[in-house]
Amino acid sequence: MHTLPRSLSPPRVLVIGAGVGGLTAAALLAHAGLDVQVLERAATPGGKMRQVECGPRLLDGGPTVLTMRWVFDALFERLGQSLDRHLHLSRCEVLARHAWGPDERLDLSADLALSVAAIAEFSGAAEAQRYRAFCARARQVYETLDRPFMQSSRPTPGSLAWRVLRQQGLPGLRQLLRISPFTTLWRELGRYFHDPRLRQLFGRYATYCGSSPFDAPATLMLVAHVEREAVWQVEGGMHRLAQVLAGCAQAQGVRIRYGCEARRLLLAHGRVSGVALADGEQLPADIVVFNGDAQALSRGLLDEPVRQALGTPARVQPSLSALTWHGEVEAGGFELSHHNVFFGPPQGYRGEFEAIAAGRLPESPTVYVCAQDRSGAARTARGGARRPERLMCLVNAPAEGAQARPLTEPEIARCEAQMWTQLTRAGLRLKLTAPPVLTRPQDFAQMFPGSGGALYGPAAQGWRASFTARPQGRTPVPGLFLAGGSVHPGPGVPMAVLSGQLAAEQILAGLPSTSRSAPALMPGGMSTR
């Protein structure tokens, strides 16, 4: 491990944004001996992993569960910490509860045998066996792409094949040729599921990446494997993870300034030289990590010279946005789990995404309901009087970039009425204790500048998107790096952590040495096996 000569001052790093990608990069860089400061315009860390106030109660306003736990275990271990020491995690027995009506319900479980049995009862023994085959295929796709794609800098098709060959040999290369990158997820699901409801259920995994299953590549079936491996609830909510990560970064020496808005990136002699704040203060830096939406840079929101220096970005389709309702309710009838999905008729599923692509809200939307006070246990005892509980309802919606105008109040009210109808049709009775807190695409656009309300960065549309839609961590501007869910390797909390890790690795690889005898950050990322 190289060390920085004592006569040299450590490089000064500014991280714009205290999302999990930025916090990860900041913590790792400080651990390696760099001088790191995080600038966050909000009052708390987390970025999209925020909280929503409903009267005296707080609800998760973004991600609601944790997957790929090994990513976080490895990060905390690298920082000399233990995830279990800081967070209490509970593994969900029920991954999600799905409903198409009062008599059509299906639980997917962490236990494969339980899911197979449930699908056999729901849709027949043959469909259950096809589900087993699908799970095996999803696992193969994940294992093929894990290290050479998700945990490495953004590849080209050729470099991806070389990485797979180097890391996995000829068997891995043969698997790479079988992951169906040139067909859509929807078409590939048709090979496994004859029941249109199951095709609809597993097609929904594309929306985890903000995409339509009718456009997204079949490689996104790996999301099904990640979720089946384990889903974890965080005691205190997902925002607690952001708080803990911020605390760990500060323990490494990171300084975090909240209520501090970056207005411009400063350039000198063709490289980044600092950040100008909204109040006029200018902070010098040798390195800047931008943890906002990457589109903010390409749209010139942090100054035109930066946009010009970055060059013309690839044309991308924005990912999905959402309408969300957070509130406190008294629930009855349908027994909720932590994760719940209420589908409309399968024959109308394509129309849902066609409407969104046209800038409209769907007429019969799929509704996701997170019952934040319920566990993911197979059976949850809720005897006695019903107590008010926290609920989030979410409907996919077009981002502002996908339409010429913001959604109108009548359109939103109509969608809300359709949502309540959908839930009632499935047998769920909800009594609101107060008006819910509504968040619209235009609200997300204001919270996350440059995003246009798109919650997942660019959509995964076609096979080329994996190699071109998302920028990599190192930009064409010397000293400027990117981290977060809008860049490689993709959206979601664990992917954002990996993006921060990749940015830190690229920064350290470009330095002559680091100042602490810390474990080396090796190119290619950590192994999840």
C-alpha positions as CSV (number, residue, x, y, z in Angstrom):
1,M,0.0,0.0,0.0
2,H,1.5,3.3,-1.0
3,T,1.6,6.2,1.4
4,L,1.6,9.9,0.8
5,P,4.9,11.6,1.6
6,R,4.5,13.7,4.8
7,S,5.6,16.8,3.0
8,L,2.5,16.7,0.8
9,S,-0.9,17.8,1.9
10,P,-3.8,15.4,1.2
11,P,-5.9,16.1,-1.8
12,R,-9.0,18.2,-1.1
13,V,-12.2,16.5,-2.1
14,L,-15.7,18.1,-2.3
15,V,-18.7,15.8,-2.5
16,I,-21.8,17.5,-3.8
17,G,-24.8,15.6,-2.3
18,A,-25.2,13.4,0.8
19,G,-27.0,10.5,-0.9
20,V,-25.7,7.0,-0.2
21,G,-23.4,7.2,-3.3
22,G,-21.8,10.4,-2.2
23,L,-21.5,9.3,1.4
24,T,-19.9,6.0,0.4
25,A,-17.3,7.8,-1.8
26,A,-16.6,10.3,1.0
27,A,-16.2,7.7,3.7
28,L,-13.8,5.6,1.6
29,L,-11.7,8.6,0.5
30,A,-11.4,9.9,4.0
31,H,-10.5,6.5,5.2
32,A,-7.7,6.5,2.7
33,G,-6.4,9.8,4.0
34,L,-7.9,12.5,1.8
35,D,-9.4,15.7,3.0
36,V,-13.1,15.3,2.3
37,Q,-16.1,17.7,2.8
38,V,-19.7,16.9,1.8
39,L,-22.1,19.7,0.7
40,E,-25.8,18.9,1.1
41,R,-28.5,21.4,0.4
42,A,-31.1,19.5,2.5
43,A,-31.2,19.4,6.3
44,T,-30.5,15.6,6.5
45,P,-28.6,13.0,4.6
46,G,-30.0,10.4,2.3
47,G,-31.0,12.0,-1.0
48,K,-34.0,10.0,-2.4
49,M,-33.8,7.9,0.8
50,R,-35.7,10.7,2.6
51,Q,-38.5,10.9,5.1
52,V,-42.0,12.4,4.7
53,E,-43.7,14.1,7.6
54,C,-47.3,13.1,8.3
55,G,-48.3,15.1,11.3
56,P,-46.1,13.8,14.2
57,R,-45.1,10.7,12.3
58,L,-42.3,10.1,9.8
59,L,-42.5,7.7,6.8
60,D,-39.9,6.5,4.3
61,G,-40.3,8.6,1.2
62,G,-38.1,6.6,-1.0
63,P,-36.7,3.0,-0.9
64,T,-38.5,0.9,1.7
65,V,-36.4,-2.2,2.1
66,L,-32.7,-3.2,1.8
67,T,-31.4,-5.8,-0.7
68,M,-27.9,-7.0,-1.5
69,R,-26.9,-6.8,2.1
70,W,-23.4,-8.1,1.4
71,V,-22.7,-4.7,-0.4
72,F,-23.3,-2.9,2.9
73,D,-21.5,-5.5,5.1
74,A,-18.4,-5.2,2.9
75,L,-18.5,-1.4,3.0
76,F,-18.8,-1.2,6.7
77,E,-16.1,-3.8,7.2
78,R,-13.8,-1.8,4.9
79,L,-14.4,1.2,7.1
80,G,-13.5,-0.8,10.2
81,Q,-17.2,-0.9,11.3
82,S,-19.9,-3.5,11.6
83,L,-23.3,-3.1,10.0
84,D,-25.0,-5.1,12.7
85,R,-23.5,-2.8,15.3
86,H,-25.3,0.2,13.9
87,L,-28.5,-1.2,12.4
88,H,-31.0,-3.8,13.4
89,L,-32.1,-5.7,10.3
90,S,-35.0,-8.2,10.0
91,R,-35.2,-10.6,7.1
92,C,-38.6,-10.6,5.4
93,E,-40.2,-14.1,5.0
94,V,-42.7,-12.7,2.5
95,L,-41.0,-10.8,-0.3
96,A,-44.2,-9.3,-1.5
97,R,-48.0,-10.0,-1.4
98,H,-49.7,-9.7,-4.8
99,A,-53.4,-9.3,-5.6
100,W,-55.5,-9.1,-8.8
101,G,-58.9,-9.1,-7.0
102,P,-60.6,-10.4,-3.9
103,D,-59.9,-14.1,-4.7
104,E,-56.6,-13.8,-6.6
105,R,-53.7,-13.5,-4.2
106,L,-50.1,-14.7,-4.3
107,D,-47.2,-14.4,-1.8
108,L,-43.7,-14.7,-3.0
109,S,-41.4,-16.0,-0.2
110,A,-37.7,-15.9,0.6
111,D,-38.0,-19.7,0.8
112,L,-38.0,-21.0,-2.8
113,A,-40.0,-24.2,-1.8
114,L,-42.8,-22.0,-0.3
115,S,-43.0,-19.9,-3.4
116,V,-43.1,-23.0,-5.7
117,A,-45.9,-24.4,-3.6
118,A,-47.8,-21.1,-3.6
119,I,-47.5,-20.8,-7.4
120,A,-48.6,-24.4,-7.8
121,E,-51.8,-23.7,-5.8
122,F,-52.3,-20.3,-7.6
123,S,-51.6,-21.4,-11.2
124,G,-50.8,-25.1,-11.4
125,A,-47.9,-27.5,-11.0
126,A,-46.5,-26.9,-14.5
127,E,-46.3,-23.2,-13.9
128,A,-44.6,-23.8,-10.6
129,Q,-41.9,-25.9,-12.4
130,R,-41.4,-23.1,-14.9
131,Y,-40.9,-20.7,-12.0
132,R,-38.1,-22.9,-10.8
133,A,-36.5,-22.7,-14.2
134,F,-36.9,-19.0,-14.2
135,C,-35.2,-18.7,-10.8
136,A,-32.3,-20.7,-12.1
137,R,-32.0,-18.5,-15.2
138,A,-32.2,-15.3,-13.2
139,R,-29.4,-16.5,-10.9
140,Q,-27.2,-17.3,-13.9
141,V,-27.7,-13.8,-15.3
142,Y,-26.9,-12.3,-12.0
143,E,-23.7,-14.3,-11.4
144,T,-22.6,-13.6,-15.0
145,L,-22.9,-9.8,-14.6
146,D,-22.1,-9.3,-10.9
147,R,-18.4,-8.6,-10.9
148,P,-17.6,-7.8,-14.5
149,F,-20.5,-5.3,-14.9
150,M,-22.1,-4.2,-11.6
151,Q,-18.9,-4.0,-9.6
152,S,-16.6,-2.7,-12.3
153,S,-16.4,0.5,-14.3
154,R,-18.8,0.8,-17.2
155,P,-17.7,-1.6,-19.9
156,T,-18.1,-1.8,-23.6
157,P,-19.5,-5.0,-25.1
158,G,-16.0,-6.1,-25.9
159,S,-14.5,-5.3,-22.6
160,L,-17.4,-7.0,-20.8
161,A,-16.7,-10.2,-22.7
162,W,-13.0,-9.9,-21.8
163,R,-13.7,-9.4,-18.1
164,V,-16.1,-12.4,-18.1
165,L,-13.5,-14.5,-19.8
166,R,-10.8,-13.4,-17.4
167,Q,-12.9,-13.9,-14.3
168,Q,-15.1,-16.8,-15.2
169,G,-13.3,-18.6,-18.0
170,L,-15.0,-20.1,-21.0
171,P,-18.0,-21.3,-19.0
172,G,-18.7,-17.7,-18.0
173,L,-18.3,-16.6,-21.6
174,R,-20.9,-19.2,-22.7
175,Q,-23.3,-17.9,-20.0
176,L,-22.8,-14.3,-21.2
177,L,-24.0,-15.4,-24.7
178,R,-27.1,-16.9,-23.1
179,I,-28.3,-13.9,-21.0
180,S,-30.6,-12.6,-23.8
181,P,-29.5,-9.0,-23.9
182,F,-31.1,-8.5,-27.3
183,T,-34.6,-9.4,-26.3
184,T,-37.0,-7.7,-24.0
185,L,-37.8,-8.8,-20.5
186,W,-41.5,-9.2,-21.5
187,R,-40.8,-11.5,-24.4
188,E,-38.3,-13.6,-22.4
189,L,-40.9,-13.9,-19.5
190,G,-43.3,-15.4,-22.1
191,R,-40.9,-18.3,-22.4
192,Y,-41.3,-19.2,-18.8
193,F,-44.8,-18.2,-17.7
194,H,-48.1,-19.1,-19.5
195,D,-50.2,-17.5,-16.8
196,P,-50.5,-13.8,-17.8
197,R,-50.7,-12.8,-14.2
198,L,-47.3,-14.3,-13.4
199,R,-45.8,-12.6,-16.5
200,Q,-47.3,-9.4,-15.3
201,L,-45.9,-9.9,-11.8
202,F,-42.3,-10.6,-12.9
203,G,-42.5,-8.0,-15.6
204,R,-42.9,-5.5,-12.8
205,Y,-39.3,-6.0,-11.8
206,A,-38.3,-3.7,-14.7
207,T,-40.0,-0.8,-12.8
208,Y,-37.5,-1.3,-10.0
209,C,-35.1,0.3,-12.6
210,G,-37.7,2.8,-13.7
211,S,-38.3,1.0,-17.0
212,S,-41.1,-0.7,-18.9
213,P,-40.9,-4.5,-19.2
214,F,-41.9,-4.1,-22.8
215,D,-38.7,-2.1,-23.6
216,A,-36.2,-3.2,-20.9
217,P,-33.6,-5.9,-21.8
218,A,-34.2,-9.4,-20.4
219,T,-31.1,-9.1,-18.3
220,L,-33.2,-7.3,-15.7
221,M,-34.5,-10.7,-14.6
222,L,-31.5,-10.6,-12.3
223,V,-33.6,-8.3,-10.1
224,A,-35.8,-11.2,-9.3
225,H,-32.8,-13.2,-8.1
226,V,-31.5,-10.3,-6.0
227,E,-34.9,-10.0,-4.2
228,R,-35.3,-13.7,-3.7
229,E,-31.8,-13.9,-2.1
230,A,-33.0,-11.7,0.8
231,V,-35.1,-8.6,1.5
232,W,-34.4,-6.8,4.8
233,Q,-36.3,-4.3,6.8
234,V,-34.4,-1.7,8.7
235,E,-35.6,-0.8,12.2
236,G,-36.4,2.9,12.2
237,G,-36.8,2.9,8.4
238,M,-34.5,3.2,5.5
239,H,-33.5,6.8,6.3
240,R,-31.8,5.3,9.4
241,L,-29.3,3.7,7.0
242,A,-28.4,7.1,5.6
243,Q,-28.0,8.6,9.1
244,V,-25.7,5.7,10.1
245,L,-23.6,6.0,6.9
246,A,-23.3,9.8,7.4
247,G,-22.1,9.1,11.0
248,C,-19.5,6.5,9.8
249,A,-18.2,9.0,7.2
250,Q,-17.8,11.6,9.9
251,A,-16.0,9.1,12.1
252,Q,-13.5,8.8,9.2
253,G,-13.0,12.6,9.3
254,V,-15.5,13.7,6.7
255,R,-17.1,17.1,7.3
256,I,-20.7,17.4,6.3
257,R,-22.4,20.8,5.7
258,Y,-26.2,20.7,5.6
259,G,-28.3,23.5,4.1
260,C,-25.4,24.2,1.8
261,E,-26.3,24.4,-1.9
262,A,-23.7,24.1,-4.7
263,R,-24.4,26.6,-7.5
264,R,-21.4,26.3,-9.9
265,L,-18.5,24.0,-10.5
266,L,-15.3,26.0,-10.9
267,L,-12.8,25.2,-13.6
268,A,-9.2,26.3,-14.0
269,H,-6.8,25.3,-16.8
270,G,-9.3,22.7,-18.1
271,R,-9.8,20.8,-14.8
272,V,-12.1,21.2,-11.8
273,S,-10.9,23.6,-9.2
274,G,-13.7,24.0,-6.7
275,V,-17.3,24.8,-6.0
276,A,-19.2,28.0,-5.7
277,L,-22.1,28.0,-3.2
278,A,-25.4,29.7,-3.5
279,D,-24.4,32.3,-0.9
280,G,-21.3,33.3,-3.0
281,E,-18.7,31.4,-1.0
282,Q,-16.1,29.6,-3.1
283,L,-14.5,26.4,-1.9
284,P,-11.3,25.2,-3.5
285,A,-10.9,21.5,-4.4
286,D,-8.5,19.2,-6.2
287,I,-11.4,16.6,-6.8
288,V,-15.1,17.0,-6.9
289,V,-17.6,14.1,-6.7
290,F,-21.0,15.0,-8.0
291,N,-23.8,13.0,-6.3
292,G,-26.7,14.7,-7.9
293,D,-28.6,13.6,-11.0
294,A,-26.0,13.5,-13.8
295,Q,-28.5,15.2,-16.1
296,A,-28.0,18.4,-14.0
297,L,-24.4,18.7,-15.4
298,S,-25.4,17.9,-19.0
299,R,-28.1,20.5,-18.8
300,G,-25.8,23.2,-17.6
301,L,-27.3,23.6,-14.2
302,L,-23.9,23.9,-12.6
303,D,-22.6,26.3,-15.2
304,E,-22.3,26.3,-19.0
305,P,-18.5,25.8,-19.2
306,V,-18.9,22.5,-17.4
307,R,-21.7,21.4,-19.8
308,Q,-19.4,22.3,-22.7
309,A,-16.4,20.5,-21.2
310,L,-18.5,17.3,-20.7
311,G,-19.5,17.2,-24.4
312,T,-22.8,16.1,-25.9
313,P,-24.4,13.4,-23.8
314,A,-26.1,10.3,-25.2
315,R,-29.8,10.7,-25.9
316,V,-31.6,8.9,-23.2
317,Q,-35.2,8.1,-22.3
318,P,-36.1,9.3,-18.8
319,S,-37.1,6.6,-16.3
320,L,-40.4,6.5,-14.5
321,S,-41.5,9.0,-12.0
322,A,-44.3,8.4,-9.5
323,L,-47.3,9.7,-7.6
324,T,-47.0,8.9,-3.9
325,W,-49.4,9.2,-1.1
326,H,-48.1,9.0,2.5
327,G,-50.6,8.9,5.4
328,E,-51.9,7.3,8.5
329,V,-54.8,4.9,8.0
330,E,-56.9,2.3,9.7
331,A,-56.7,-0.8,7.5
332,G,-59.1,-3.7,7.3
333,G,-60.2,-6.5,5.0
334,F,-57.1,-7.5,2.9
335,E,-54.3,-8.5,5.3
336,L,-51.3,-6.4,4.3
337,S,-47.7,-7.5,4.4
338,H,-44.9,-5.0,4.4
339,H,-44.6,-5.1,0.5
340,N,-47.9,-5.3,-1.4
341,V,-48.7,-5.0,-5.1
342,F,-52.2,-4.6,-6.5
343,F,-52.5,-5.3,-10.2
344,G,-55.2,-4.5,-12.7
345,P,-56.3,-6.9,-15.4
346,P,-53.2,-8.5,-17.2
347,Q,-54.6,-7.6,-20.6
348,G,-54.3,-4.0,-19.7
349,Y,-50.7,-4.1,-18.5
350,R,-49.2,-2.9,-21.8
351,G,-51.6,0.0,-21.9
352,E,-50.3,1.2,-18.5
353,F,-46.8,1.8,-19.9
354,E,-48.0,3.1,-23.2
355,A,-49.9,5.8,-21.3
356,I,-46.9,6.7,-19.3
357,A,-44.7,6.9,-22.4
358,A,-47.3,9.3,-23.9
359,G,-47.0,11.5,-20.8
360,R,-50.3,10.4,-19.3
361,L,-51.3,8.7,-16.1
362,P,-52.6,5.1,-16.6
363,E,-56.3,4.4,-16.4
364,S,-55.8,1.2,-14.5
365,P,-52.6,1.6,-12.6
366,T,-50.7,-1.0,-10.7
367,V,-50.5,0.2,-7.1
368,Y,-47.7,-0.5,-4.7
369,V,-48.5,-0.3,-1.0
370,C,-45.9,-0.3,1.7
371,A,-47.3,-0.9,5.2
372,Q,-44.4,0.5,7.1
373,D,-45.5,-0.7,10.5
374,R,-45.9,-4.3,9.4
375,S,-43.2,-6.9,9.1
376,G,-42.5,-9.2,6.3
377,A,-43.3,-12.2,8.4
378,A,-45.4,-15.0,6.9
379,R,-48.1,-14.4,9.5
380,T,-48.5,-11.2,11.4
381,A,-50.7,-11.2,14.5
382,R,-52.9,-8.1,14.6
383,G,-55.6,-9.0,17.0
384,G,-57.8,-6.6,18.9
385,A,-58.7,-3.1,17.8
386,R,-57.2,-1.8,14.6
387,R,-54.7,0.9,15.3
388,P,-53.7,3.6,12.8
389,E,-50.7,2.6,10.8
390,R,-48.3,4.3,8.4
391,L,-48.9,3.6,4.7
392,M,-47.3,4.7,1.4
393,C,-49.2,4.2,-1.9
394,L,-47.3,4.6,-5.2
395,V,-48.4,4.7,-8.8
396,N,-45.9,4.9,-11.7
397,A,-46.2,8.2,-13.6
398,P,-44.4,10.0,-16.4
399,A,-41.4,12.2,-15.6
400,E,-41.5,15.8,-16.7
401,G,-39.0,15.0,-19.4
402,A,-41.5,12.6,-21.0
403,Q,-44.2,15.2,-21.4
404,A,-44.7,18.8,-22.5
405,R,-46.5,19.9,-19.3
406,P,-46.8,19.0,-15.6
407,L,-49.7,16.8,-14.5
408,T,-52.9,18.7,-13.7
409,E,-54.8,18.5,-10.5
410,P,-57.9,16.9,-12.2
411,E,-55.6,14.2,-13.8
412,I,-54.1,13.4,-10.4
413,A,-57.5,13.4,-8.7
414,R,-58.8,11.0,-11.3
415,C,-55.7,8.7,-10.8
416,E,-56.2,8.8,-7.1
417,A,-59.8,7.7,-7.4
418,Q,-58.8,4.9,-9.7
419,M,-56.1,3.8,-7.1
420,W,-58.6,3.6,-4.3
421,T,-61.0,1.7,-6.5
422,Q,-58.2,-0.8,-7.3
423,L,-57.5,-1.3,-3.6
424,T,-61.1,-1.7,-2.7
425,R,-61.7,-4.2,-5.5
426,A,-59.0,-6.4,-3.9
427,G,-60.8,-6.3,-0.5
428,L,-58.6,-3.6,1.2
429,R,-60.5,-1.2,3.3
430,L,-58.7,2.0,4.3
431,K,-59.9,4.8,6.5
432,L,-57.6,7.9,6.4
433,T,-57.1,9.6,9.8
434,A,-56.0,12.8,8.0
435,P,-55.4,13.9,4.4
436,P,-52.4,12.1,2.9
437,V,-49.2,13.9,1.8
438,L,-49.1,13.8,-2.0
439,T,-45.8,14.0,-3.9
440,R,-46.0,14.5,-7.7
441,P,-43.4,14.2,-10.5
442,Q,-43.0,18.0,-10.5
443,D,-42.2,17.8,-6.8
444,F,-39.5,15.2,-7.4
445,A,-38.1,17.5,-10.1
446,Q,-37.7,20.3,-7.7
447,M,-36.2,18.1,-5.0
448,F,-33.7,16.6,-7.4
449,P,-32.5,19.2,-9.9
450,G,-31.9,18.0,-13.5
451,S,-33.9,14.8,-13.0
452,G,-37.2,16.1,-14.5
453,G,-38.8,14.0,-11.8
454,A,-37.3,10.7,-13.2
455,L,-36.5,8.7,-10.1
456,Y,-34.1,6.2,-11.5
457,G,-31.9,8.1,-14.0
458,P,-32.2,7.0,-17.6
459,A,-34.5,4.2,-18.5
460,A,-33.1,0.8,-19.5
461,Q,-34.4,0.8,-23.1
462,G,-32.8,-1.7,-25.4
463,W,-29.5,-3.6,-25.1
464,R,-27.3,-0.6,-25.8
465,A,-28.7,1.3,-22.8
466,S,-26.5,-0.9,-20.5
467,F,-23.4,0.5,-22.2
468,T,-24.3,4.0,-23.2
469,A,-27.3,5.4,-21.2
470,R,-25.6,5.9,-17.8
471,P,-22.4,7.9,-17.5
472,Q,-19.5,6.2,-15.8
473,G,-17.9,7.6,-12.6
474,R,-14.9,9.3,-14.3
475,T,-15.9,12.2,-16.5
476,P,-14.0,13.9,-19.4
477,V,-13.3,16.8,-17.0
478,P,-10.1,16.1,-15.0
479,G,-10.9,15.9,-11.3
480,L,-14.7,15.5,-11.7
481,F,-16.3,12.2,-10.8
482,L,-19.9,11.0,-10.5
483,A,-21.7,8.8,-8.0
484,G,-25.4,7.9,-7.4
485,G,-28.3,6.1,-8.9
486,S,-28.2,8.0,-12.2
487,V,-24.8,6.7,-13.2
488,H,-23.3,3.2,-13.7
489,P,-24.0,0.6,-12.5
490,G,-27.7,1.7,-12.0
491,P,-30.5,2.7,-9.7
492,G,-31.3,1.4,-6.2
493,V,-29.6,1.8,-2.9
494,P,-27.0,-1.0,-3.3
495,M,-26.1,0.2,-6.8
496,A,-25.7,3.7,-5.6
497,V,-23.3,2.4,-2.9
498,L,-21.3,0.5,-5.6
499,S,-21.2,3.7,-7.7
500,G,-19.6,5.6,-4.8
501,Q,-17.2,2.8,-4.3
502,L,-16.2,2.8,-8.0
503,A,-15.7,6.6,-7.9
504,A,-13.4,6.3,-4.8
505,E,-11.4,3.5,-6.5
506,Q,-11.0,5.6,-9.7
507,I,-9.9,8.6,-7.7
508,L,-7.4,6.7,-5.6
509,A,-6.0,4.9,-8.6
510,G,-5.1,8.3,-10.1
511,L,-3.2,9.4,-7.1
512,P,0.5,8.6,-6.4
513,S,-0.3,7.3,-3.0
514,T,-2.6,7.5,0.0
515,S,-1.8,8.6,3.5
516,R,-3.1,5.7,5.6
517,S,-2.1,2.1,5.7
518,A,-5.7,1.1,4.9
519,P,-6.9,-1.9,3.0
520,A,-6.3,-1.3,-0.7
521,L,-9.3,-0.5,-2.9
522,M,-8.7,-2.8,-5.8
523,P,-10.1,-2.1,-9.3
524,G,-12.9,-4.4,-10.1
525,G,-14.7,-4.0,-6.8
526,M,-15.3,-6.4,-4.0
527,S,-16.5,-10.0,-4.4
528,T,-20.1,-10.7,-3.2
529,R,-19.4,-14.4,-3.0
